[in-house]
């Protein structure tokens, strides 16, 4: 009799597991259709069933009929913003200080930073800046005004579907855990207790994994990521507009050519200054080689070595 009761109990546990799994898949499917960007016709009954337990607002869903479909979808969207800035400056220390001050003013922080110095003495700085998403545009605008901005790129990723899909699966696992715990409180046979505890352990692992995924999404959504590359230069680069007339084009070409020639001479002088020791060694080697070649032409022989007669006397 106990074996039959135990078998019936195990069957109930398995059926419960299958039902909750099916319910989770249904919620995932519904949630994935509710957040197409700009879809003003998305009905509220397509929200995950888990949200219905809390009035349909647990995961950020709003009534599109009362707020406007497109605006509501945009407001509830989970967006991850990233940007890359490449800047140059002739006042490196002031730029570094200004960037740090700006980051604090917008409520951000440095996730990563590095500073290096090249062989020419000029410095580079690389920063990974995390700023609140609401201050993302302000940071980009003010950072670009601090230095000479040479390159900028931005990216926006909509993770709404993945976010609410994960949230629906998490709610399903939480409901499953509650029911398993209720079954455990009524179990009597040791075999049933072991089986239910194993299912509880697996469910708790799934809950922790899904919760971690949501926390990761929240961190990326709440704080935008901006990669900044700051370079110290002797002279700022500039982008000139194309002149209209032929004379203006010729004048611009001569000016640019002279500037390029002057820069080349400066770079050559700096390079020679860095390699003067090697030039001196090469000059000494060249002088010795020239003397040796001239000595051979004049019958030069090394000191200490007797000159031999090519025709020894015959006896």
SERO-4910 file (N, C-alpha, C, O; in steps of 0.05 Angstrom, whole numbers):
BEGIN
 pado doro    nc1    nc2    nc3   cac1   cac2   cac3    cc1    cc2    cc3    oc1    oc2    oc3
  Unk    A     16    -24      0      0      0      0     17     25      0     12     44    -15
  Unk    A     38     25     17     57     48     18     71     52     -9     75     75    -17
  Unk    A     78     30    -22     91     32    -49     72     45    -68     80     62    -84
  Unk    A     46     38    -68     27     50    -86     24     79    -81     23     96    -99
  Unk    A     23     86    -55     20    115    -48     45    130    -57     43    153    -67
  Unk    A     69    118    -52     93    131    -61     94    135    -91    103    155   -100
  Unk    A     85    114   -105     85    116   -135     67    138   -144     73    154   -162
  Unk    A     43    140   -131     24    161   -138     36    189   -132     32    208   -147
  Unk    A     50    190   -109     62    216   -101     83    225   -121     84    248   -129
  Unk    A    101    206   -130    121    213   -150    109    221   -176    119    240   -189
  Unk    A     87    207   -184     74    214   -208     63    243   -207     64    258   -226
  Unk    A     53    250   -184     43    278   -180     65    298   -182     61    320   -194
  Unk    A     89    291   -171    112    310   -173    120    314   -203    125    336   -211
  Unk    A    121    291   -217    129    293   -246    108    309   -262    116    326   -278
  Unk    A     83    304   -257     62    319   -271     64    349   -265     61    366   -282
  Unk    A     69    356   -239     73    384   -231     96    397   -246     94    419   -255
  Unk    A    118    382   -248    142    392   -262    135    398   -291    143    419   -302
  Unk    A    121    379   -304    115    382   -333     96    406   -337     99    421   -356
  Unk    A     76    408   -319     57    430   -322     70    457   -318     65    476   -333
  Unk    A     88    460   -298    102    485   -294    120    492   -317    123    515   -325
  Unk    A    133    471   -329    151    475   -352    135    485   -376    143    503   -390
  Unk    A    112    472   -380     94    481   -402     85    509   -398     84    525   -417
  Unk    A     77    515   -373     68    542   -368     90    562   -372     84    584   -382
  Unk    A    115    555   -366    137    574   -370    142    579   -400    147    601   -408
  Unk    A    139    558   -416    143    562   -445    121    579   -457    126    594   -475
  Unk    A     97    576   -446     75    592   -457     80    621   -450     74    639   -466
  Unk    A     90    626   -426     95    654   -418    117    666   -434    116    689   -441
  Unk    A    138    651   -440    160    661   -456    150    669   -484    157    690   -494
  Unk    A    133    652   -495    123    658   -522    106    683   -522    109    700   -540
  Unk    A     89    686   -502     73    710   -501     90    735   -497     85    756   -509
  Unk    A    109    733   -478    126    756   -472    142    765   -496    148    789   -499
  Unk    A    150    747   -513    167    754   -535    152    769   -557    165    781   -574
  Unk    A    126    769   -556    110    784   -576    101    811   -566     89    826   -581
  Unk    A    106    817   -541     94    841   -530    111    866   -533    101    888   -527
  Unk    A    136    864   -542    154    886   -540    168    892   -566    191    900   -566
  Unk    A    154    888   -589    166    897   -614    167    927   -614    147    941   -608
  Unk    A    190    939   -621    193    968   -620    174    981   -639    173    975   -662
  Unk    A    159   1000   -628    141   1016   -644    115   1002   -651     99   1013   -667
  Unk    A    109    979   -639     84    965   -645     62    977   -627     60    971   -603
  Unk    A     45    993   -639     24   1006   -624     -1    989   -621    -20    996   -607
  Unk    A     -1    965   -634    -25    949   -633    -21    925   -615    -38    907   -615
  Unk    A      0    924   -600      5    901   -582    -15    901   -559    -15    920   -544
  Unk    A    -32    880   -557    -52    880   -536    -40    872   -509    -19    859   -508
  Unk    A    -54    880   -488    -44    873   -461    -46    844   -455    -31    835   -437
  Unk    A    -63    829   -468    -66    800   -461    -43    784   -471    -43    760   -467
  Unk    A    -24    797   -485      0    782   -494     22    784   -473     43    773   -478
  Unk    A     18    797   -451     38    799   -430     41    772   -417     22    756   -417
  Unk    A     65    766   -405     69    740   -391     47    736   -370     39    755   -356
  Unk    A     39    711   -367     19    704   -347     28    711   -319     12    716   -301
  Unk    A     55    710   -314     66    717   -288     58    745   -280     55    750   -256
  Unk    A     56    763   -300     50    791   -293     21    794   -284     15    813   -270
  Unk    A      4    775   -292    -24    778   -285    -29    776   -255    -48    787   -244
  Unk    A    -11    761   -241    -14    757   -212    -11    784   -197    -21    786   -175
  Unk    A      3    803   -209      7    828   -195     -6    851   -210      3    874   -208
  Unk    A    -27    846   -224    -42    867   -238    -31    875   -264    -38    896   -275
  Unk    A    -13    859   -276     -2    864   -302     20    885   -303     27    894   -324
  Unk    A     30    894   -279     50    915   -279     77    907   -267     95    923   -263
  Unk    A     80    881   -261    103    872   -246    129    876   -262    149    884   -250
  Unk    A    128    871   -288    153    873   -304    153    898   -322    167    898   -342
  Unk    A    138    918   -315    140    943   -329    120    946   -352    122    965   -367
  Unk    A    100    928   -354     80    931   -375     60    953   -368     54    956   -344
  Unk    A     51    968   -388     31    989   -383      9    985   -403     12    972   -424
  Unk    A    -13    997   -397    -37    995   -414    -33   1013   -438    -34   1038   -436
  Unk    A    -29   1001   -462    -25   1017   -486    -49   1033   -493    -46   1054   -507
  Unk    A    -73   1025   -485    -96   1040   -492    -97   1067   -478   -108   1086   -488
  Unk    A    -85   1069   -454    -87   1093   -438    -63   1111   -442    -65   1135   -438
  Unk    A    -40   1100   -450    -16   1117   -452     -6   1120   -480     11   1137   -485
  Unk    A    -17   1106   -499     -7   1108   -527     12   1085   -532     32   1083   -518
  Unk    A      6   1068   -552     22   1044   -556     51   1049   -561     68   1037   -547
  Unk    A     58   1066   -580     86   1070   -587    102   1082   -564    124   1073   -558
  Unk    A     90   1103   -550    104   1115   -528    108   1096   -505    129   1096   -492
  Unk    A     88   1080   -500     90   1061   -477    111   1040   -483    127   1033   -466
  Unk    A    112   1030   -508    132   1010   -515    160   1021   -513    178   1008   -504
  Unk    A    163   1047   -521    189   1059   -520    198   1064   -491    221   1060   -484
  Unk    A    178   1072   -474    185   1077   -446    192   1052   -432    210   1052   -414
  Unk    A    179   1030   -438    184   1004   -424    207    989   -437    215    969   -425
  Unk    A    218    998   -459    239    984   -472    264    983   -455    271   1003   -442
  Unk    A    278    961   -456    304    958   -442    326    962   -462    331    945   -479
  Unk    A    339    985   -461    359    993   -481    387    993   -468    391   1003   -445
  Unk    A    406    982   -482    434    983   -474    449   1001   -492    451    996   -517
  Unk    A    461   1023   -481    475   1043   -498    505   1040   -494    514   1038   -471
  Unk    A    519   1040   -516    549   1040   -515    559   1060   -535    546   1065   -556
  Unk    A    582   1071   -530    594   1091   -547    625   1089   -546    636   1079   -526
  Unk    A    638   1099   -567    667   1101   -568    675   1129   -576    665   1140   -596
  Unk    A    693   1140   -561    703   1167   -567    733   1166   -570    747   1155   -553
  Unk    A    744   1179   -591    772   1182   -594    778   1213   -595    767   1227   -612
  Unk    A    794   1222   -577    800   1250   -574    829   1256   -572    845   1238   -565
  Unk    A    837   1280   -579    865   1289   -577    867   1316   -564    848   1331   -565
  Unk    A    889   1321   -551    892   1346   -537    922   1354   -535    939   1337   -535
  Unk    A    927   1380   -533    954   1390   -528    958   1395   -498    981   1399   -490
  Unk    A    937   1395   -483    939   1399   -454    929   1373   -440    906   1372   -432
  Unk    A    946   1353   -439    937   1326   -430    928   1326   -401    907   1314   -396
  Unk    A    943   1338   -383    936   1337   -355    909   1350   -350    893   1340   -334
  Unk    A    905   1373   -362    879   1387   -359    856   1371   -370    834   1370   -358
  Unk    A    861   1357   -392    839   1341   -404    832   1317   -387    809   1310   -383
  Unk    A    853   1304   -375    848   1281   -358    832   1290   -333    813   1276   -324
  Unk    A    840   1313   -322    826   1323   -298    797   1330   -305    779   1325   -290
  Unk    A    793   1343   -328    766   1351   -336    748   1327   -341    725   1328   -335
  Unk    A    759   1306   -353    743   1282   -358    735   1268   -332    712   1259   -330
  Unk    A    753   1267   -313    746   1256   -287    725   1272   -273    707   1261   -260
  Unk    A    727   1298   -274    708   1316   -261    680   1313   -274    660   1312   -261
  Unk    A    680   1311   -301    655   1308   -315    641   1281   -308    617   1280   -305
  Unk    A    657   1260   -306    646   1234   -299    632   1234   -272    611   1222   -268
  Unk    A    644   1248   -253    632   1250   -226    607   1267   -227    587   1261   -213
  Unk    A    607   1288   -242    584   1306   -243    559   1293   -254    537   1299   -246
  Unk    A    562   1275   -273    539   1261   -285    532   1235   -269    514   1221   -277
  Unk    A    547   1230   -247    540   1207   -231    553   1181   -241    543   1159   -234
  Unk    A    574   1183   -257    586   1159   -267    612   1151   -252    618   1162   -232
  Unk    A    625   1131   -263    650   1122   -251    667   1108   -272    658   1100   -294
  Unk    A    693   1105   -266    712   1091   -284    711   1061   -278    717   1053   -256
  Unk    A    702   1046   -297    703   1017   -294    731   1006   -300    740    986   -289
  Unk    A    746   1020   -317    773   1012   -324    788   1037   -334    776   1054   -347
  Unk    A    814   1039   -328    830   1062   -338    859   1053   -340    868   1036   -325
  Unk    A    872   1064   -360    901   1059   -364    915   1083   -376    902   1098   -391
  Unk    A    940   1086   -369    956   1109   -379    983   1098   -388    996   1083   -374
  Unk    A    992   1107   -412   1017   1098   -422   1032   1121   -436   1019   1140   -445
  Unk    A   1058   1119   -437   1075   1139   -449   1091   1127   -472   1104   1106   -468
  Unk    A   1091   1139   -495   1105   1129   -518   1135   1137   -517   1143   1152   -500
  Unk    A   1150   1127   -537   1178   1133   -538   1184   1162   -543   1205   1173   -536
  Unk    A   1165   1176   -556   1169   1204   -562   1161   1222   -539   1165   1247   -540
  Unk    A   1152   1211   -517   1144   1226   -494   1115   1234   -492   1106   1244   -472
  Unk    A   1100   1229   -514   1072   1235   -514   1056   1213   -499   1065   1190   -499
  Unk    A   1033   1220   -488   1018   1202   -471    991   1194   -483    980   1210   -499
  Unk    A    981   1171   -476    955   1161   -484    940   1152   -458    953   1142   -439
  Unk    A    915   1156   -458    898   1146   -436    873   1132   -448    861   1141   -467
  Unk    A    866   1110   -436    843   1094   -444    825   1091   -419    834   1083   -398
  Unk    A    799   1097   -423    780   1095   -401    755   1080   -410    746   1082   -433
  Unk    A    744   1064   -392    718   1053   -395    700   1066   -374    702   1061   -351
  Unk    A    682   1083   -384    666   1100   -366    638   1089   -365    626   1084   -386
  Unk    A    627   1086   -341    599   1078   -337    583   1102   -327    590   1113   -306
  Unk    A    563   1111   -342    547   1134   -335    518   1126   -335    510   1109   -350
  Unk    A    502   1139   -317    473   1133   -317    461   1137   -345    468   1156   -359
  Unk    A    443   1119   -352    432   1121   -379    418   1148   -384    418   1158   -406
  Unk    A    406   1159   -363    392   1185   -367    411   1208   -372    403   1228   -383
  Unk    A    437   1205   -365    457   1226   -370    476   1218   -392    497   1231   -396
  Unk    A    469   1198   -408    486   1188   -429    491   1209   -450    515   1214   -457
  Unk    A    470   1222   -461    474   1242   -482    489   1267   -471    505   1278   -485
  Unk    A    483   1274   -446    497   1297   -435    527   1292   -433    544   1309   -439
  Unk    A    534   1268   -424    563   1261   -422    577   1262   -449    599   1273   -451
  Unk    A    564   1250   -469    577   1251   -496    581   1279   -506    602   1285   -517
  Unk    A    561   1296   -502    563   1323   -512    585   1339   -497    600   1353   -510
  Unk    A    586   1337   -471    606   1352   -456    634   1340   -459    653   1355   -459
  Unk    A    636   1314   -462    662   1302   -466    674   1310   -493    698   1315   -495
  Unk    A    657   1312   -513    667   1320   -539    676   1349   -540    692   1356   -557
  Unk    A    666   1365   -521    674   1393   -520    699   1397   -504    712   1418   -506
  Unk    A    707   1377   -488    732   1380   -472    757   1380   -489    775   1395   -484
  Unk    A    757   1364   -509    781   1360   -526    772   1361   -556    749   1365   -562
  Unk    A    792   1357   -572    786   1355   -601    777   1327   -608    793   1308   -607
  Unk    A    751   1324   -614    740   1298   -620    746   1290   -649    738   1304   -667
  Unk    A    760   1268   -652    767   1259   -679    750   1236   -689    748   1232   -713
  Unk    A    737   1221   -671    720   1199   -679    700   1192   -657    706   1193   -634
  Unk    A    675   1186   -666    654   1180   -647    635   1159   -659    627   1162   -682
  Unk    A    629   1139   -644    609   1119   -653    591   1112   -630    599   1112   -607
  Unk    A    566   1105   -636    546   1099   -616    531   1074   -625    528   1068   -648
  Unk    A    521   1059   -605    505   1035   -610    484   1032   -589    489   1036   -565
  Unk    A    460   1026   -598    437   1021   -580    426    994   -585    418    987   -608
  Unk    A    424    977   -564    415    950   -567    389    946   -550    389    952   -526
  Unk    A    368    937   -563    343    933   -550    341    904   -540    340    885   -556
  Unk    A    342    901   -513    342    874   -501    315    869   -487    314    852   -469
  Unk    A    295    884   -495    269    881   -481    259    853   -482    250    842   -462
  Unk    A    259    841   -506    248    814   -509    263    794   -492    250    778   -478
  Unk    A    289    795   -493    305    776   -477    301    781   -447    300    762   -431
  Unk    A    298    806   -439    295    813   -411    269    802   -400    269    788   -379
  Unk    A    247    807   -413    221    798   -403    217    768   -407    202    756   -392
  Unk    A    231    757   -426    230    728   -429    244    715   -405    234    695   -394
  Unk    A    266    726   -397    280    716   -373    263    720   -348    263    703   -330
  Unk    A    250    744   -346    234    749   -323    210    730   -321    203    721   -299
  Unk    A    198    723   -344    176    704   -343    185    676   -335    171    663   -320
  Unk    A    208    668   -344    219    642   -336    226    642   -307    221    621   -293
  Unk    A    236    664   -296    242    665   -268    216    663   -251    216    649   -231
  Unk    A    195    676   -259    169    674   -244    159    645   -245    148    636   -225
  Unk    A    162    632   -267    153    604   -269    168    586   -250    156    569   -237
  Unk    A    194    590   -249    211    574   -231    204    580   -201    205    562   -185
  Unk    A    198    605   -195    190    611   -168    164    598   -160    161    589   -137
  Unk    A    144    598   -178    119    584   -173    124    554   -169    112    541   -151
  Unk    A    141    543   -186    147    515   -184    160    508   -157    154    488   -145
  Unk    A    178    526   -148    191    521   -122    171    521    -99    173    505    -81
  Unk    A    152    540   -100    132    541    -79    115    515    -78    109    505    -56
  Unk    A    108    504   -101     92    480   -102    108    456    -93     98    438    -80
  Unk    A    134    455   -100    151    433    -91    154    433    -61    154    412    -48
  Unk    A    157    457    -50    160    459    -21    135    451     -7    136    439     15
  Unk    A    112    456    -19     87    448     -7     84    417     -8     75    405     11
  Unk    A     93    405    -31     93    376    -32    112    363    -12    106    343      0
  Unk    A    135    376     -8    155    366     11    143    366     39    149    347     55
  Unk    A    128    386     46    117    387     73     97    365     78     91    358    101
  Unk    A     86    353     57     66    332     60     77    304     54     63    284     58
  Unk    A    102    303     45    114    277     38    121    261     64    128    273     84
  Unk    A    118    235     62    124    218     85    145    197     78    163    192     95
  Unk    A    144    185     55    163    165     47    190    178     41    191    200     29
  Unk    A    212    164     50    239    175     46    245    178     16    258    197      8
  Unk    A    235    159     -1    240    161    -30    228    186    -42    240    199    -59
  Unk    A    204    192    -32    190    216    -42    205    242    -33    208    261    -48
  Unk    A    214    242     -8    228    265      2    254    270    -14    260    293    -20
  Unk    A    269    249    -19    294    252    -34    288    263    -62    303    280    -72
  Unk    A    268    252    -75    261    261   -102    253    290   -103    262    306   -120
  Unk    A    236    298    -84    227    326    -83    250    345    -76    252    367    -88
  Unk    A    267    337    -58    290    354    -50    309    358    -74    320    380    -78
  Unk    A    313    337    -90    329    340   -114    317    360   -134    331    376   -146
  Unk    A    290    358   -137    276    377   -155    278    405   -144    281    424   -160
  Unk    A    276    408   -118    279    435   -106    306    446   -111    309    470   -117
  Unk    A    327    430   -107    354    439   -111    359    449   -140    371    470   -144
  Unk    A    349    434   -160    351    442   -188    336    467   -193    345    484   -208
  Unk    A    312    470   -181    296    494   -185    310    519   -173    310    540   -185
  Unk    A    321    515   -150    335    538   -137    359    546   -154    366    570   -156
  Unk    A    373    527   -166    395    534   -184    386    550   -208    398    570   -216
  Unk    A    363    542   -220    352    557   -242    344    585   -234    348    604   -249
  Unk    A    332    588   -211    324    614   -201    348    632   -197    348    656   -205
  Unk    A    370    622   -186    394    638   -182    406    646   -208    415    669   -211
  Unk    A    407    628   -228    418    634   -254    402    655   -268    413    674   -279
  Unk    A    376    653   -268    359    672   -282    360    699   -267    359    720   -280
  Unk    A    361    699   -241    364    724   -226    390    738   -233    390    763   -235
  Unk    A    411    723   -235    437    735   -243    436    747   -271    447    768   -275
  Unk    A    422    734   -289    419    745   -316    404    771   -316    411    790   -329
  Unk    A    383    773   -300    367    798   -298    384    820   -285    382    843   -293
  Unk    A    400    813   -265    417    833   -252    438    844   -272    444    868   -272
  Unk    A    448    826   -289    467    834   -310    454    853   -330    465    874   -337
  Unk    A    430    847   -338    415    864   -356    410    891   -343    414    912   -356
  Unk    A    402    891   -318    396    916   -304    420    934   -302    418    958   -306
  Unk    A    444    922   -297    468    938   -295    475    951   -322    484    974   -323
  Unk    A    471    936   -344    477    947   -371    456    968   -379    463    987   -393
  Unk    A    431    964   -372    410    982   -379    412   1008   -363    409   1030   -374
  Unk    A    416   1006   -337    417   1030   -320    441   1047   -325    439   1072   -322
  Unk    A    464   1035   -332    488   1050   -336    499   1045   -365    505   1022   -371
  Unk    A    501   1066   -381    513   1063   -407    543   1061   -405    555   1069   -385
  Unk    A    555   1049   -426    584   1044   -426    596   1061   -448    588   1060   -471
  Unk    A    616   1077   -441    630   1095   -460    660   1089   -459    672   1092   -437
  Unk    A    672   1081   -481    701   1077   -483    714   1102   -494    706   1112   -515
  Unk    A    733   1113   -479    746   1138   -486    776   1133   -490    789   1121   -473
  Unk    A    786   1142   -513    814   1142   -519    824   1170   -522    815   1185   -540
  Unk    A    842   1178   -504    852   1206   -504    882   1206   -511    897   1191   -498
  Unk    A    890   1222   -531    917   1222   -540    929   1250   -538    916   1270   -546
  Unk    A    953   1252   -528    968   1277   -527    982   1282   -553    997   1264   -563
  Unk    A    979   1305   -565    992   1311   -591   1006   1338   -590   1000   1354   -572
  Unk    A   1024   1342   -608   1038   1368   -610   1020   1389   -623   1020   1412   -615
  Unk    A   1004   1380   -643    986   1399   -657    960   1384   -663    961   1361   -672
  Unk    A    938   1397   -659    912   1385   -663    907   1382   -693    914   1399   -709
  Unk    A    896   1359   -700    888   1355   -728    862   1370   -733    846   1374   -715
  Unk    A    858   1377   -758    834   1393   -765    824   1383   -792    839   1373   -808
  Unk    A    799   1386   -796    786   1379   -821    777   1405   -835    760   1419   -824
  Unk    A    789   1411   -857    783   1436   -872    763   1430   -893    762   1409   -906
  Unk    A    745   1450   -898    726   1448   -919    739   1452   -946    758   1468   -948
  Unk    A    730   1439   -966    741   1441   -993    736   1469  -1004    713   1478  -1005
  Unk    A    757   1483  -1013    753   1510  -1024    739   1508  -1051    739   1488  -1064
  Unk    A    726   1530  -1058    710   1531  -1082    727   1536  -1107    725   1522  -1127
  Unk    A    743   1558  -1107    757   1566  -1131    784   1551  -1134    794   1539  -1116
  Unk    A    794   1553  -1159    820   1540  -1166    843   1552  -1150    860   1539  -1140
  Unk    A    842   1579  -1149    863   1593  -1134    864   1586  -1105    885   1582  -1093
  Unk    A    840   1584  -1093    838   1576  -1065    848   1548  -1061    861   1542  -1041
  Unk    A    842   1530  -1080    851   1503  -1078    881   1501  -1080    894   1486  -1065
  Unk    A    893   1517  -1099    922   1517  -1102    936   1528  -1077    955   1517  -1067
  Unk    A    924   1550  -1066    935   1561  -1042    934   1542  -1018    953   1539  -1003
  Unk    A    911   1528  -1016    909   1508   -995    928   1485   -999    939   1474   -980
  Unk    A    933   1477  -1024    952   1456  -1030    980   1464  -1022    995   1448  -1010
  Unk    A    989   1489  -1029   1015   1498  -1022   1019   1500   -992   1039   1492   -981
  Unk    A    998   1509   -979    999   1512   -950   1001   1484   -937   1018   1480   -919
  Unk    A    985   1465   -946    986   1438   -935   1013   1425   -942   1024   1410   -925
  Unk    A   1023   1430   -966   1049   1418   -973   1072   1429   -956   1089   1413   -947
  Unk    A   1072   1455   -951   1092   1467   -934   1090   1456   -905   1110   1450   -892
  Unk    A   1065   1453   -896   1061   1443   -869   1071   1414   -867   1084   1406   -847
  Unk    A   1066   1398   -888   1075   1370   -888   1105   1369   -889   1118   1353   -876
  Unk    A   1118   1387   -905   1147   1388   -907   1159   1395   -880   1179   1383   -871
  Unk    A   1148   1416   -867   1158   1425   -841   1155   1402   -820   1174   1398   -805
  Unk    A   1133   1389   -821   1129   1366   -802   1149   1344   -808   1160   1332   -789
  Unk    A   1154   1339   -833   1174   1318   -840   1202   1325   -831   1216   1308   -821
  Unk    A   1210   1351   -834   1236   1359   -825   1238   1357   -795   1258   1348   -784
  Unk    A   1217   1365   -781   1217   1363   -752   1219   1334   -743   1235   1328   -725
  Unk    A   1204   1317   -756   1205   1288   -748   1233   1277   -754   1243   1260   -739
  Unk    A   1245   1285   -777   1272   1276   -783   1292   1285   -763   1309   1269   -754
  Unk    A   1290   1310   -755   1309   1321   -735   1306   1306   -708   1326   1299   -695
  Unk    A   1281   1301   -700   1276   1287   -675   1287   1258   -677   1299   1248   -658
  Unk    A   1283   1245   -700   1293   1218   -704   1323   1217   -703   1334   1198   -691
  Unk    A   1336   1237   -716   1366   1238   -715   1376   1242   -686   1396   1231   -678
  Unk    A   1361   1259   -671   1369   1264   -644   1367   1239   -627   1384   1235   -609
  Unk    A   1347   1222   -632   1344   1197   -617   1365   1177   -625   1373   1161   -608
  Unk    A   1374   1177   -650   1393   1157   -660   1421   1167   -664   1435   1156   -681
  Unk    A   1429   1188   -650   1456   1200   -656   1479   1181   -649   1500   1181   -663
  Unk    A   1475   1164   -629   1496   1145   -622   1500   1125   -644   1523   1118   -651
  Unk    A   1479   1114   -655   1482   1096   -678   1494   1109   -702   1511   1097   -716
  Unk    A   1487   1134   -707   1500   1148   -729   1530   1152   -725   1545   1149   -744
  Unk    A   1538   1157   -700   1567   1160   -694   1582   1134   -699   1603   1134   -710
  Unk    A   1570   1111   -690   1582   1085   -694   1585   1079   -724   1605   1069   -732
  Unk    A   1564   1085   -739   1564   1080   -768   1585   1097   -781   1599   1088   -800
  Unk    A   1588   1122   -772   1608   1140   -784   1637   1129   -779   1653   1129   -797
  Unk    A   1642   1119   -755   1668   1108   -748   1674   1083   -766   1696   1080   -776
  Unk    A   1654   1066   -768   1657   1042   -785   1663   1050   -814   1679   1038   -827
  Unk    A   1648   1070   -824   1653   1079   -851   1680   1090   -855   1693   1085   -876
  Unk    A   1691   1106   -836   1718   1117   -838   1739   1095   -838   1758   1096   -854
  Unk    A   1736   1075   -821   1755   1053   -821   1754   1038   -847   1775   1030   -858
  Unk    A   1730   1033   -858   1728   1018   -883   1741   1034   -906   1754   1022   -923
  Unk    A   1738   1060   -906   1750   1077   -927   1780   1076   -925   1794   1074   -946
  Unk    A   1791   1078   -901   1820   1076   -897   1832   1050   -906   1853   1048   -919
  Unk    A   1817   1028   -900   1827   1002   -908   1827    999   -939   1846    989   -950
  Unk    A   1806   1009   -951   1806   1007   -981   1828   1024   -994   1840   1016  -1013
  Unk    A   1832   1048   -983   1854   1065   -993   1881   1052   -988   1899   1054  -1005
  Unk    A   1885   1039   -965   1910   1027   -959   1916   1004   -978   1939   1000   -985
  Unk    A   1896    989   -986   1900    967  -1005   1910    978  -1032   1927    966  -1045
  Unk    A   1898   1000  -1040   1906   1012  -1066   1934   1022  -1065   1948   1021  -1086
  Unk    A   1944   1031  -1043   1972   1042  -1040   1992   1021  -1030   2014   1029  -1023
  Unk    A   1984    997  -1028   2002    976  -1017   2004    977   -987   2025    971   -976
  Unk    A   1983    984   -975   1983    987   -945   1985    959   -933   1972    940   -942
  Unk    A   2002    957   -912   2004    932   -897   2001    938   -867   2009    960   -858
  Unk    A   1991    920   -852   1986    924   -824   2012    927   -809   2032    913   -815
  Unk    A   2013    945   -790   2038    948   -774   2045    923   -759   2028    908   -750
  Unk    A   2072    917   -758   2081    893   -744   2084    869   -762   2095    849   -754
  Unk    A   2073    872   -786   2075    849   -805   2095    857   -827   2092    877   -840
  Unk    A   2116    840   -831   2136    845   -851   2125    841   -878   2110    822   -884
  Unk    A   2133    860   -895   2124    857   -922   2140    835   -936   2164    835   -935
  Unk    A   2126    817   -948   2139    794   -961   2143    800   -991   2128    814  -1003
  Unk    A   2165    789  -1001   2171    792  -1029   2157    771  -1045   2159    747  -1040
  Unk    A   2143    781  -1065   2128    762  -1081   2147    743  -1097   2139    721  -1104
  Unk    A   2172    753  -1103   2191    736  -1118   2216    731  -1100   2235    747  -1100
  Unk    A   2215    710  -1085   2238    704  -1067   2263    699  -1083   2262    688  -1105
  Unk    A   2287    707  -1072   2312    702  -1088   2317    673  -1093   2312    655  -1076
  Unk    A   2328    668  -1117   2334    641  -1125   2363    634  -1117   2380    651  -1119
  Unk    A   2367    610  -1108   2394    601  -1100   2406    585  -1121   2429    575  -1119
***
